[in-house]
Amino acid sequence: MGWLSMTNAGMAGHPNPKAYLDDQFTYSRALDGGGMGGMRVIDSAFVGNGVWYAAAEIISDDEPLYVIALVCLVRWNPKARDGYVFAYKDMEESMGPCEAGCPARILRLLSPTSKESALDWRRRCLARLRLHARKIDNGMRIKLPRPVSFSDGHTGTEFIVVKRGEKITFRSDKGHGHYRISHFRDLAWSVVPETKVHRTVFAAPTAYATPA
C-alpha cells in the first residue's frame, strides 16, 4: 500500500498520529460470507517520531484468533503549509518491513507464526534490542566496525565515551575533539580492554635482632 495523506479534518479529531492509528486499526465489519471480522490494537508505540508499531489482535465473530505486528511509516508536520499534516504507509510483519525498532513489550504480545518473513522481522527487532541493551559507561573505550570521518578531518574507529545522563558524545582515542556518531546504539561496536599498570610493591627489608 502507498502513502495516505490527510489534513487535520481527515484525522477526525485525533490529536496525533498514534491516536489516529490506534483507532484506524481497531474495527469490526461484516464479512461477505457471513459473520463478523475485525482487528483490535492491544498495544502500540510511536518510535522516533517516524514509525508506529502495534500488536493487533485478529478477531472473528468477537473471538480473538491471534496477534500480529503492524508497522506504519509516519510523516507528521502540524505546521505543513499545504495543510496535509499527516501521512502514513501501513504494513504488517509478514511483509518484511525494513524498520525493526519494535519495543520488546509489543513483541512479547505476538502469536507464534510460521511465516518466514515475519520471523525474520522479529529476529531483526530482537537483534536491535540486544544492541541497545548494552551498557555504556562514561570513559569507556569503544571500537567501531569501520572508520567514521568528521568535519574537522578526523577519521577513526576507536573513541572514548563522554556520557552526561542520557546524552552520549565521544572524544578521539587520544582524548581530543567532541564528536557525535549517528545511530551509535545500532552499531556493532566493541569495548576496548584497558591495560592497567599496577604499582610494584617491594617487600620491606628483613630486620634481624642483635644479641645484647
N, C-alpha and C positions, 0 to 999 in steps of 0.2 A: 504494500500500500504506500502511496505517496504522502506528501505533506498536506495537512489540512490546516488552513489559516482562518483566523476569525478576529472580529472586533470584540470590544467589551460586551456589546449586546449579545454576541454569539456565545459568550461564556455563561449566559443565563444567570447572572448574579453571583457566580462563584468568584471569590476574591483572588484566587491564584491558580496556577496550573495543577497543583496537587489536588486541590479540592475539586476542580473540574474533572480530572481524570478518574479520581476515586468514584465520582458519581457516574461518569460516562461508561465505565466498565462494570457497573453494578446494575443489572437489568433482568427482566423476565419477559418472555414473549411466547406467543402461541406458535407451535410447530406445524408445518404443512401436513404432516401425517397424524396430527392429533397430539394432545398433551402440551406441556409447557417446558421450555428450556431457558436457561439463563446463566448468569455469571454473577459472582459477588466478590468484590475486593475485600479481603480479610486483613491485609496489612500492606502498606506502601511506604515508599521513601523517595524524596526528591533529592538526588545526589549531585552536588557540584553545580547547581543551577542549570543543568543541561540534560539530565536523564532522570526519568521516573521509573522506578522498579516496583513491581507489585506481586503479591501472591494472590491469585484469583481462583476461587472455588467454582468448578463447573457444576451446574445444578440441573436436574431433570425432575419435573413434577415435584418441586420443592424438596427433593432429596439430594444432598451433596454427593457427587461422584468421586471427584479427585481434584487436586490443586496443581495449577501450573503457574509459571512465571510469565509476567508481561513486562515488556520493556518499551518505553516511549522516549524518543528523542524530542527535546523541547526547545523551542525558541520563545523567549519571554521578554518583551520590551514594553512596559506600561506607557512609555512616552513616545511610541512609534509615530512618526509624522503622518504616515498613511492611515493610521487608525487600526491597523492589523497588529494587535498587541501580542497575540499568542498563536503559535503554530506547533503542531506535533506530528510525529510519524510513529505509528504503533507497530509492534512486532510481538511475537511470543517466542518462548525459548527454543522451540523446535526449528525456528527459522535461523538459528545460529547468530544472534546479534554480535557485532564486534564489541559493543560495550559490555564490560564484565566487572562492573563495580557494585554488584548487588550486595546489600548488607547481609550478614550472617543470619540475622533473625528471620529474614524473608526466605532464605534458602532452606532453613530448618522446617518451614511450613509446607514445602513442596512434596507432592506424592512421588513415589518411585516411578521411573519411566524406563522404557527400553529404546527410546528414540535416541540414536547416536548423536545427532546434532544438539539435542537438549543436554545430553550427558556431557558432551564436550564443553558446552557453555557453562555448565555447573562446575566442571573441573577448572576452567579458567577463572571463574569467580573465586573458588576456594584457593587457588594458587595466589591470586592477588591479595586475598585476605591474609594469607600466611606472610606475604611480603610486608604488608602494612603492620603486622603484629610484632615485627622485630623491634627489639629495644634499641633506642637511640639515646646515648648519653652525651652530655656536654664534654668536649675534649677528646672524644674517641676518634681514632683514625680509621678512615674507610677507604676502600679501593673500588673504583667503578669498573665495569666490564670493558669499557672502551673510553678513550680520551674525550674530554669535552673542552671546548675553547670558549674564551670570554672576550668581551670588547676591549679589555686592556692588553690583549695579546697573550695572556697566559693560557696554556694548554696543559692539562694534566689528568691523571687518573686517581691520584691519592690526595685526600683532603682531611682537614681537621674540623670536626663538628663544633659549631657555636650554637648552643641551644639556650633560648630565653623563653621559658614557658613552653608554649606550643610552636613558637617561631623557630625555624631552623635555617641557619646560613652556614657558610663554610669559609675557612681560610685555606691557603695552599699548604702543602705538606711542609713548607719552610716557615709557615706561620704568618705569611703576609697576605694582603688582599682581603676582600669581603665579597663573597660570591653567593649567588642563588642558583640552584640547579632544579630545573623544571621537572616535575613529576618524580622527584627523588625517591619517594617511597615505593614507586613502581619498578625501580631499577634493581637488578640483581647484584647489589654491592656486597662487599665482604669486609669484615673487620680486619685491620692490620694489627697483628700482635705487637705489643710494645716490648722492647728489650729493656729490662730493668737491670741497672747496675747496683749490686748490693755492696754496701760498705764492708771492707775487710776488717775483721776484729781480731787483733793479735792477743794471744794469751799473756797474762801478766807473768813476769819472771818469777820463778820459784824462790821463795825465801828459805834460807837454812838457818837453823838455830846454832849458835856458837856456844860450846860448853864454857861455863864460868871457871 
